[in-house]
């Protein structure tokens, strides 16, 4: 059984950034991610992002933490903080699992 990932806002949290080894394409109103290097490049996997996923993805530039992303989602969409935290955490963990999002330690 997988455990839940919890981010403690009191602790310094890593910054999230998009993996460099993929191609991002926007078609109509959808964003697609296609890995071009690494293990996933040898598959035919393509990842489609929802509107909220695309919003989170666009903000994942290495300067924001999960808590920053949660705050941005709450401000942009009609969603409460608890649900936003759950959705952002699930999305980030899923992308990290595929190697599409990386964590970078916060610089002092």
C-alpha positions in Angstrom: 0.0 0.0 0.0 1.3 3.4 -0.9 1.5 6.0 1.9 0.2 9.5 1.5 2.7 12.3 0.9 2.3 15.2 3.2 4.0 18.5 2.8 4.6 20.5 6.0 4.4 24.2 5.3 6.6 24.9 8.3 9.5 23.0 6.8 11.6 24.3 3.9 10.2 22.6 0.9 11.9 21.7 -2.3 11.1 23.7 -5.4 9.4 21.9 -8.3 10.6 22.1 -11.9 9.7 20.5 -15.2 12.0 17.7 -16.4 14.1 19.0 -19.3 13.9 15.8 -21.4 10.4 16.2 -22.9 8.5 18.1 -25.5 5.5 20.1 -24.5 2.8 20.8 -27.2 -0.5 22.6 -26.9 -3.2 21.4 -29.3 -6.5 23.3 -29.2 -7.1 23.6 -25.4 -5.0 20.7 -24.3 -1.4 20.4 -23.3 0.5 17.2 -24.1 3.9 16.0 -22.7 6.1 13.7 -24.7 9.3 12.3 -23.1 12.2 12.4 -25.6 15.0 10.9 -23.3 15.1 8.3 -20.6 13.1 5.2 -20.1 9.8 6.7 -21.1 11.2 7.9 -24.4 11.3 4.2 -25.5 7.6 3.9 -25.0 4.7 5.5 -26.9 3.5 7.3 -23.7 2.1 10.7 -24.1 0.6 12.6 -21.2 -2.4 14.9 -21.6 -2.9 17.6 -18.9 -6.2 18.9 -17.7 -6.7 22.7 -17.3 -5.6 22.6 -13.7 -2.7 20.3 -14.5 -1.6 22.7 -17.3 -1.8 25.6 -14.8 0.3 23.7 -12.2 2.8 22.6 -14.9 3.2 26.2 -16.2 4.1 27.4 -12.7 6.6 24.6 -12.0 9.7 26.5 -13.1 11.9 25.7 -10.1 10.9 28.8 -8.1 7.8 27.4 -6.4 7.1 24.8 -3.8 4.0 22.6 -3.4 2.5 25.2 -1.0 3.1 27.9 -3.5 1.3 25.9 -6.2 -1.6 25.2 -3.8 -2.0 28.9 -3.1 -1.9 29.6 -6.8 -4.6 27.0 -7.6 -6.8 28.3 -4.8 -6.5 31.9 -6.2 -7.1 30.8 -9.8 -9.9 28.2 -9.5 -13.0 27.9 -7.4 -11.7 25.3 -5.0 -11.0 25.1 -1.3 -7.5 24.8 0.1 -7.9 21.2 1.3 -9.0 20.0 -2.1 -6.4 22.1 -3.8 -3.6 20.6 -1.6 -4.9 17.1 -2.3 -5.1 17.7 -6.1 -1.7 19.4 -6.4 0.0 16.8 -4.2 -1.4 13.9 -6.3 -0.6 15.6 -9.6 3.0 16.4 -8.5 3.6 12.9 -7.1 2.3 11.3 -10.3 4.5 13.4 -12.5 7.5 12.8 -10.3 6.8 9.1 -10.5 7.1 9.3 -14.3 10.2 11.4 -14.1 8.4 14.4 -15.6 8.8 16.7 -12.6 11.9 17.2 -10.4 12.4 18.5 -6.9 15.2 20.9 -6.3 16.3 21.8 -2.8 15.6 25.3 -1.8 18.6 27.5 -2.1 19.7 29.3 1.1 
